[in-house]
Structure formats: structure tokens, C-alpha cells
Amino acid sequence: MGEVLRPDGTKVWRVRRTLAYDPVTRKTTVVAGEGKTPKEAYERLERNVLRREVLMGLKSPEELYSPLPAKLSTTVKEFLKEWAPKQDWSEQTRGAQLRRMALHINDGQGVGHIKLRMLTISDCQSFLDRLKAKKAKDGSQLLSGTAQRAVVLLLKGALDDAKDQQLILANPMDAIEVPQRNEVDKEHIKRVKSWLPLQVFKAIEGDELEALWALFFLGMRQSERLGLTDDRVFLDAKNPRIEIRQQLLRHTDGERGTNTLYIAQRTKSKKSRRDIQLVEPWLSIVRAHRRKQLARRKKFTPEHRELLAAQGFDKLLFTREDGTPIRHQIENAEWKALLKRARATEIVGHDARHITVSLLSSLGYDAATIMRITGWSSTAMMAVYDHQTAAITRAPLEELGKVLIARRGKTVDQLVEVAKQMDADEEEEDA
């Protein structure tokens, strides 16, 4: 499918379909359709295919004058709209799948406007090629191999169901090579693990979102960081910690392709529900950030506070200037800019979790202790610690903290003194 220029100078959309191959003449029968829009071009193609099939004796002439049954004139977009609500997806998965449909399958470069029975292997291959060619604003590839794979498998699964319902005779996506996942580059992680956190911790000093970037190296997931609220952050001297009990998620409107943020009172898995001990330098950094956040909230009008409270955002630890949540894609862009300022190797934010694991492992800590910190649940050894105190994780984090503190030119004792002064200042303000 593509735009072509007619001899009279007008631009039209033209689509073609190979209908049959004659082994005697060694020629293929190709049918075309043109229109001012892709939809119009496909409608004319469908009509021309029907005419050719009548001429070839494959269809009855009466079919030229009979409207198509409704189920056979269904477009990919219309089918997906009916198909998606019937799928047994979790709320988080449903949101992600609806975004893929709206932003990739049903957008102008997708296949949503094509009628199911007219969808060809060529259409599907062109669709995949366009997915791979999509660019972000900075010119980089928009979709990773893993993201492309998710879109392709979604469409393939939907068309499998369409085939089961006899809406199509065969699934054209079966002939398409599914993109491969982006495997974690273990060698790359190994190369950068010893110095990238040091570069970042030096670069973030004094940054508006210093605390957010620091938490990248506590093994937290993106939605866990962005969904932190005051009642999940404890800065008392006896047991300073962060409780991971919730996430900032997105609810997607499948029709519009828009998404609304909300705080879900659950974690990704049961093992993701955990406490992370706050030691230096994280304790001082988070304490300083919360002081700034509390001061920012005091400037909001009562009406604005009520609006944030109604949405459940009034106690968020990390927000924009107006107190609204930081969107996931905004954090991604800011993280990328931070690495550029730090002249550090570019990695995606999620790789920071792998680097944290690698650093803790290099310090000699076992898999079960590390997984308790990161919230991973892929080892039976985790059961050993199920009934023990979260203080098990304090020692490895303290040792990791010392490595990072050294880069910032402060000792643990100096940071403790800073923390004590902050506590004293808070007591004076409360008085």
C-alpha cells in the first residue's frame, strides 16, 4: 500500500493483492484498488477482487449484487474492539495491550482499517517494517525488539481467534518472523557496573530529582519509585525504610489511545511486596527531598490540594511542580538526559536494577539476600528469609552505600551529622 501519482497529477492510495498464479502462463493475477484514503482503496480492492473471482468462475455472479455479510466486512480495528474485552488479562496487562492497539495497530501506519478477510502477508510484513522504522523525537528507534515483539504477538493472537471464528481462512501473521526480545547484555552490565553508579551519584548532587535518581540503585522498579507516597517512607532513626506496597500505573482508553495515571494498592508480584532499608547516602538524600516536597505542597491553593487528594496524588513523594505525578515516559527522557550530562554510557533505567544486583553480588552477598532487596521471586532460597527481619538487607546496602558515598566526597559520619541537623531543624519548625 502506498501513495501514487496519477498522470493527471492527483495523488491516490493504491493497494494490490495477488489473487492467483497460473502455472501454464507462469503469470500471477494481480488485482488493484485506488482511492483518496487507505480505507477507500481497500474497499475498491475488495470489490475488484470479487469481480475477478466471478470472471474466474470462483464466485457466483449474484454475489456482485449482494452486500457482504456483516461479519465478513469487519475491519481489523472493529474486530479488536470486540475481541479485547473478552481476554483474560490483568488490569496492568490490559492497559498495555490497549495502548499497543491504539498507538501501533490501529494508527495511521497500522492495519486497523483493513478488512479482516483482505489482510495479506504483504500487509503484515509492511506493518512490521513500519514498526521497526518508527522513530522517537530524538531520531532514535522508538520501539525495541521486545516492544515490537509484543505488538506482533498481540495481533497474531487476535487473528488466531478470528481464524477460529472462521472470519479468515488463514492467519497471515503466521508467515511473519516474530522480532526477538532484547536480551540483557550481561557483558555490557559487567563493564559499566563498577563506575556508572559512581558517575551518576556525582552528577545528581543538587539535582531537583536527586532522590529519584538515587533510588534507581536500590533495585526499585519504575512504577514502584513513581508511586511512592509519604505513608510508605519512614525516616525515623530506629528503622528508616521504604515500604513497597503500591505502584503508579496507567489506565488506557483503547479508543483514544490516552492513558490516565492512578496508584494501584498492589505490587507486581507477591515477592515484590517488601521493605527496603534506608541507609546512607539514600537516607539523607530522601530526607532532604521530602523536606522540599512538603514546602512545595504548602504553596498550593486549598482547591488544588483537594483536587490532588481526590485523585490520590496529594502524598506522592515525586511529582511535577504542580504536584501531579511524573509520567513514566518523562522519567525515561530525564534519565537519558542525566546520563548525557554525566557523560555516562547510556542504559535504560531498568538496567540500573541489574547493575545493583551485579554490584551487590560482587560484594559477596548471596542471591536470596539480593532478591529480597530487589523483589525478584525466582529462587526457592527466598523462603529461608520469609520470617526474618528486614534488617538482613541493611548490611549489603550499607556496604554499597559506602562505595557511592566515597565518590561524593563525604563520609558516612558527615552524612549522619547532616541528618541530625535536619532533624533538629524540623523540630524547631514544628515547635
C-alpha positions in Angstrom: 0.0 0.0 0.0 1.2 3.5 -0.8 0.5 6.8 -2.3 1.0 7.1 -6.1 0.8 10.0 -8.5 -1.6 9.7 -11.4 -0.8 11.1 -14.9 -3.2 14.0 -14.2 -1.1 15.0 -11.1 -3.5 13.8 -8.4 -2.3 11.7 -5.5 -4.2 8.5 -4.6 -3.7 5.5 -2.4 -3.1 2.2 -4.3 -3.2 -1.3 -2.9 -2.6 -4.6 -4.6 -3.3 -8.2 -4.0 -2.0 -11.3 -5.7 -5.1 -13.4 -6.3 -3.8 -16.5 -8.2 -0.8 -18.0 -10.1 -1.3 -19.7 -13.5 1.3 -22.5 -13.8 0.8 -22.6 -17.6 1.3 -19.0 -18.4 3.6 -18.5 -15.4 1.8 -15.3 -14.6 0.1 -14.1 -11.5 -3.2 -12.4 -11.3 -2.8 -9.1 -9.5 -5.8 -7.0 -8.5 -5.5 -3.4 -7.5 -7.7 -0.8 -5.9 -7.4 3.0 -5.7 -8.9 5.7 -3.5 -8.5 9.0 -1.9 -7.9 7.3 1.5 -6.5 3.9 2.5 -10.0 2.8 3.5 -11.5 3.7 0.2 -8.6 2.0 -1.7 -9.2 -1.3 0.3 -12.9 -1.1 -0.3 -12.4 -0.8 -4.1 -9.8 -3.6 -4.0 -12.3 -5.9 -2.3 -14.9 -5.1 -4.9 -12.4 -5.7 -7.8 -11.3 -9.0 -6.2 -14.9 -10.1 -6.1 -15.4 -9.2 -9.8 -12.2 -11.1 -10.8 -13.3 -14.2 -8.8 -16.7 -14.1 -10.6 -14.8 -14.0 -14.0 -12.7 -16.9 -13.0 -15.7 -18.9 -12.0 -14.8 -19.0 -8.3 -17.9 -17.0 -7.2 -21.5 -16.7 -8.4 -22.4 -13.5 -10.3 -25.2 -12.9 -7.8 -22.5 -12.1 -5.2 -21.7 -8.9 -7.2 -25.2 -7.6 -6.2 -25.4 -8.9 -2.7 -24.0 -7.0 0.3 -21.3 -8.8 2.2 -22.4 -10.4 5.5 -21.6 -8.1 8.4 -19.0 -10.4 9.9 -17.1 -10.6 6.6 -16.9 -6.8 6.2 -15.3 -6.4 9.7 -12.1 -4.4 9.8 -9.1 -5.4 12.0 -9.9 -2.4 14.3 -13.6 -3.4 14.6 -12.6 -7.0 15.4 -10.0 -5.9 18.0 -12.6 -3.7 19.7 -14.9 -6.7 20.2 -12.1 -9.1 20.9 -10.1 -7.3 23.6 -12.8 -7.1 26.4 -13.2 -10.9 26.2 -9.5 -11.6 27.0 -8.5 -12.7 30.5 -5.9 -10.1 31.1 -4.8 -8.5 34.4 -5.6 -4.7 34.6 -2.0 -3.8 34.0 -1.7 -6.1 31.0 -5.0 -4.9 29.6 -3.8 -1.3 29.7 -0.5 -2.2 27.9 -2.4 -4.1 25.2 -4.9 -1.4 24.6 -2.0 1.1 24.2 -0.4 -1.2 21.6 -3.6 -1.4 19.7 -4.3 2.3 19.7 -0.7 3.5 19.1 0.5 0.9 16.6 -2.1 -1.5 15.2 -5.0 1.0 14.7 -3.0 4.2 14.0 -2.4 5.6 10.5 0.5 3.3 9.9 -1.2 0.2 11.2 -3.6 -2.3 9.7 -6.7 -1.4 11.7 -8.5 0.0 8.6 -8.1 -3.2 6.5 -10.9 -5.7 6.4 -10.0 -8.9 8.1 -10.6 -11.1 5.1 -8.5 -8.8 2.9 -5.4 -8.8 5.2 -2.5 -10.3 3.4 1.0 -11.5 4.3 2.3 -8.5 2.4 0.2 -6.2 4.5 1.5 -7.8 7.7 5.2 -7.6 6.6 4.8 -4.0 5.6 3.2 -3.3 9.0 6.2 -4.9 10.8 8.6 -2.9 8.6 6.9 0.3 9.6 7.0 -0.7 13.3 10.8 -1.1 13.0 11.2 2.2 11.2 9.3 4.3 13.8 11.5 7.0 15.3 11.4 8.8 18.6 11.7 12.6 18.8 15.5 12.4 19.1 15.8 10.3 16.0 16.4 7.0 17.8 14.4 3.9 17.3 11.1 4.2 19.0 10.4 0.5 19.7 12.9 -2.0 20.9 12.8 -5.6 19.7 10.9 -6.6 22.8 8.3 -3.9 22.2 7.9 -4.8 18.5 7.5 -8.5 19.6 4.7 -7.6 22.0 2.8 -5.8 19.2 3.3 -8.6 16.7 2.2 -11.3 19.1 -0.8 -9.3 20.1 -2.0 -9.0 16.5 -1.1 -12.6 15.8 -3.1 -13.9 18.8 -6.2 -11.8 17.8 -6.0 -13.2 14.2 -5.7 -16.7 15.5 -9.1 -16.2 17.2 -10.5 -14.6 14.0 -9.5 -17.8 12.2 -11.1 -20.0 14.9 -14.3 -17.9 14.3 -14.0 -18.6 10.6 -13.7 -14.9 9.8 -10.5 -15.6 7.9 -9.3 -18.9 6.3 -5.7 -18.5 7.4 -3.7 -16.2 9.7 -1.3 -14.1 7.6 0.8 -13.3 10.6 1.9 -16.9 10.8 4.2 -16.2 7.9 5.8 -13.2 9.6 9.1 -13.7 11.6 8.4 -12.5 15.2 11.0 -10.0 16.4 13.4 -11.2 19.1 13.4 -9.9 22.7 16.2 -7.5 23.7 18.3 -9.8 25.9 20.0 -8.2 28.9 23.6 -7.5 27.7 25.4 -9.1 30.6 28.8 -8.2 29.3 27.7 -4.6 29.0 26.3 -4.6 32.5 29.6 -6.2 33.7 31.6 -3.4 32.0 29.7 -0.5 33.4 28.7 -1.8 36.9 31.7 -0.6 38.7 31.8 3.0 37.5 28.3 4.0 36.1 26.7 4.4 39.6 29.7 6.5 40.7 29.3 8.8 37.7 25.6 9.1 38.3 25.9 9.8 42.1 28.4 12.5 41.4 26.2 14.1 38.6 22.9 14.1 40.6 24.3 16.0 43.5 22.0 19.0 43.9 19.6 17.9 41.1 15.9 18.7 41.6 15.2 14.9 41.4 18.3 13.7 43.1 16.4 11.3 45.4 14.5 9.8 42.4 17.8 9.0 40.6 19.4 7.7 43.8 16.6 5.1 44.2 17.5 3.7 40.8 20.3 1.9 42.6 18.2 0.4 45.3 16.7 -2.1 42.9 13.3 -0.5 42.6 11.1 -0.8 39.6 10.0 2.4 37.8 6.3 2.1 38.9 7.4 1.5 42.5 9.5 4.7 42.5 6.9 6.9 40.9 4.2 5.5 43.1 5.9 6.2 46.5 3.9 8.2 49.0 4.7 9.8 52.4 3.0 7.0 54.3 5.3 4.4 52.7 8.6 6.3 53.6 9.8 6.1 57.2 12.7 8.3 58.2 12.8 7.6 61.9 16.2 6.8 63.5 15.2 3.3 64.7 14.2 1.7 61.4 14.4 4.0 58.4 12.9 2.2 55.4 10.8 2.3 52.3 7.7 0.0 52.1 7.0 -1.3 48.6 3.2 -1.8 48.7 1.9 0.0 45.6 2.7 1.2 42.1 1.9 4.2 39.8 0.1 2.6 36.8 -1.7 3.7 33.7 -5.3 3.1 32.7 -5.6 3.2 28.9 -8.6 4.4 26.8 -8.4 1.9 23.9 -10.4 4.2 21.6 -8.4 7.4 22.1 -5.1 5.8 22.9 -4.8 8.1 26.0 -3.9 6.9 29.5 -4.8 8.1 33.0 -2.4 7.6 35.9 -3.5 6.1 39.2 -2.0 4.5 42.3 -2.7 0.8 42.5 -2.5 -0.7 46.0 -0.7 -3.8 44.9 2.8 -4.8 43.7 3.8 -6.6 40.6 4.0 -10.0 42.4 3.8 -11.2 46.0 7.6 -11.2 46.3 7.7 -7.6 45.1 6.0 -6.6 48.4 9.0 -5.8 50.6 10.8 -3.3 52.8 14.0 -1.6 51.6 16.2 -0.3 54.4 17.3 3.3 54.0 20.9 3.7 54.8 23.4 6.4 53.8 23.6 8.1 51.3 20.0 7.3 50.4 18.6 8.3 53.8 20.0 11.9 53.7 19.0 12.3 50.1 15.4 11.1 50.6 15.1 13.2 53.8 16.2 16.4 52.0 13.8 15.7 49.1 10.8 15.2 51.4 11.5 18.5 53.1 11.4 20.2 49.7 8.3 18.4 48.7 6.5 19.4 51.9 7.5 23.0 51.3 6.2 22.8 47.7 2.8 21.5 48.8 2.3 24.4 51.2 2.3 26.8 48.2 -0.7 25.0 46.6 -4.2 26.6 47.0 -6.8 24.7 49.1 -8.7 23.9 45.9 -5.6 22.4 44.2 -4.9 20.3 47.3 -8.4 19.0 47.2 -8.1 18.1 43.5 -4.8 16.2 44.1 -6.4 14.4 47.1 -9.4 13.3 45.1 -7.0 11.7 42.6 -4.9 10.1 45.4 -1.8 12.2 44.4 -1.6 14.5 47.5 1.1 12.5 49.2 3.2 11.5 46.3 7.0 11.7 47.0 8.0 12.5 43.4 5.9 14.9 41.4 6.0 17.7 38.9 5.9 21.3 40.0 2.1 21.3 40.2 2.0 18.2 42.4 0.8 15.8 39.7 2.6 12.5 39.0 5.7 12.2 36.9 4.8 10.1 33.9 6.8 7.1 33.1 8.0 8.4 29.7 9.0 11.7 31.2 11.2 9.9 33.8 12.7 7.9 30.9 13.6 11.1 29.0 15.0 12.8 32.1 17.1 9.8 32.9 18.5 9.8 29.4 19.4 13.5 29.7 21.0 12.8 33.1 23.3 10.2 31.7 24.3 12.6 28.9 25.2 15.3 31.4 27.2 12.7 33.4 28.9 11.6 30.2 28.0 8.1 31.2 27.2 5.1 29.0 23.5 5.2 28.0 21.4 2.5 29.6 17.7 2.2 30.1 16.5 2.8 33.6 15.6 -0.8 34.2 19.2 -1.8 33.7 20.1 0.0 36.9 18.3 -2.9 38.7 20.7 -5.3 37.0 23.7 -3.2 37.9 22.5 -3.0 41.6 22.3 -6.8 41.6 25.7 -7.1 40.0 27.3 -4.7 42.5 25.8 -6.5 45.5 26.9 -9.8 44.1 30.5 -8.6 43.6 30.5 -7.5 47.2 29.9 -11.1 48.2 26.2 -11.3 49.0 24.1 -14.3 48.2 21.2 -14.5 45.8 18.5 -14.7 48.4 19.6 -11.5 50.1 19.9 -9.7 46.9 16.5 -10.8 45.7 14.9 -9.7 48.9 16.2 -6.2 48.2 15.1 -6.1 44.5 11.8 -8.0 44.9 12.6 -10.8 42.5 11.0 -14.1 43.2 12.8 -16.7 41.1 14.6 -18.7 43.8 13.3 -21.1 46.4 16.0 -19.7 48.7 13.8 -16.7 49.4 11.8 -18.9 51.7 14.7 -19.1 54.2 14.2 -15.4 55.0 10.4 -15.2 55.0 10.2 -15.0 58.8 13.3 -13.0 59.5 13.7 -9.2 59.9 14.2 -6.9 57.0 17.5 -5.9 58.8 19.1 -8.7 56.8 19.3 -6.3 53.9 20.9 -3.5 55.9 24.5 -4.7 55.8 24.7 -5.1 52.0 23.1 -1.8 51.4 25.4 -0.1 53.9 28.4 -1.5 52.1 27.1 -0.4 48.7 26.4 3.0 50.2 30.0 3.4 51.3 31.2 2.8 47.7 28.8 5.5 46.4 29.5 8.0 49.2 33.2 7.9 48.5 32.5 9.4 45.1 30.6 12.4 46.6 33.4 13.5 48.9 31.6 12.8 52.2 32.0 10.2 54.8 29.1 8.3 56.5 29.8 10.2 59.7 29.4 13.5 57.9 26.1 12.5 56.4 24.9 11.4 59.8 25.7 14.8 61.1 23.8 16.4 58.2 20.8 14.1 59.0 20.9 15.1 62.7 20.9 18.8 61.8 17.9 18.2 59.5 16.0 16.5 62.4 16.8 19.5 64.7 15.6 22.0 62.1 12.3 20.0 61.7 11.8 20.0 65.5 12.3 23.8 65.6 9.8 24.3 62.7 7.2 22.0 64.4 7.7 24.0 67.7 
